[in-house]
Amino acid sequence: MPEVHSLESLLRERVVVLDGAMGTMIQRRKLSEADYRGNRFADWKGKDLKGSLELLQLTQPHVIEEIHRNYLEAGADIIETNTFSATTIGLHDFLFQGEPKSGRKDQEFFQRVVDDVDLRALVQEMNLNAAQIARQAADRVANETGTRRFVAGSLGPLPVTGSISPDVNDPGFRAVNFDQLRQTYFDQAKALLDGDVDLLIVETVFDTLNAKAALFAIAELFEEKKVPLMISGTVTDRSGRLLSGQTVEAFLTSIEHAQPLIVGLNCALGPDEMEPYIEELAHISPYYSGAYPNAGLPDPLSETGFPETPQTFAPKVVQWAKNGWLNLVGGCCGTTPDHIRIIADWVKNLSPRALPQLALA
């Protein structure tokens, strides 16, 4: 039987290791359109399904479980469900035929997506299956190794923003409203909780209003079943701000009402560019601190699409742990089990960041 540790007790004990990129590992498989469709969607008449990574838990579940297992065997304590875009809004490019006459994805368009009964059913099934696949992989490895592994339900940022107009000629226009955002996140989070995830991660937050909709939905669900919560923002460039304009400190302030267990940063930047913001977060956050950057900035000539190899990536993020900045570390786009294996080996004897005793305002 695996040792029983709560996630919080593990965060106090040592630096916890998160997995790496799911998309990178799927892309390495070079799956065809037929692979994505599987038997179930062989006669699908809509848009091509190749690239709908979340559909694979329904058509190629063994592929997803094998990737989870690869990360677990590399030393990951936490694996994320393959649900980054598994929402009614996130999947509309694949599963909704037709565009609004105006040519822009307006609120009426997204409401039709949200109200589509078949799509809602598919989203619920996708998230539930994803959680169960990850749960099975984590439990098998835990029983084999005697060390508990955790499953995190991943809630991505959506392809729309509640704060910014997609129409430069109409700055007051919004493609989606708060209620639609809340509903799409509510449906996703409920299915993940039904699938027995150990925690939820609202991640790659580029617009905090989107994240607030997710947190609002999660708060409703936590009235029935509560699990630890992690929130991870993404600083989009060297300005040190999210796409919607917030600094790291402003982002932290705007989500503290949710009382997350962990607050971190991920995606967008590589370790070189992300370092000052990880240091800042470590000094101002009263929560456990996490980081999982991309393997550098995008590089189409690199094998994974990102230039940092396991040997160049790991020393940079491990140094953050040595500096006392981290309680959790992993990788985002372009990282693989080889990246995670080196990180897990190098951080296993490092002390985690101690939560600062911050003065009350």
Buried (B, 14 or more C-beta within 10 A) or exposed (E): EBEEBEBEEBBBEBBBBBBBBBBBBBBEEEBEEEBBBBEEBEEBEEEEBBBBBBBBBBBBBEBBBEBBBBBBBBBBBBBBBBBBBBBBBBBBEBBBEEEEEEEEBBBEBBBBBBEBEEBBEBBBBBBBBBBBBBBBBBBBBBEEBEBBBBBBBBBBBBBBBBBBEBEEEEEEBBBBEBEBBBBBBBBBBBBBBBBBBBBBBBBBBBBBBBBBBBBBBBBBBBEEEEBBBBBBBBBBEEEBBBBBEBBBBBBBEBBBEBEBBBBBBBBBBBBEBBBEBBBBBBEBBEBBBBBBBBBBBEBEEBEBBBBBBBEBBBBBBBBBBBBEBBBBBBBBBBBBBBBBBBBBBBBEEBEBBEBEEEEEE
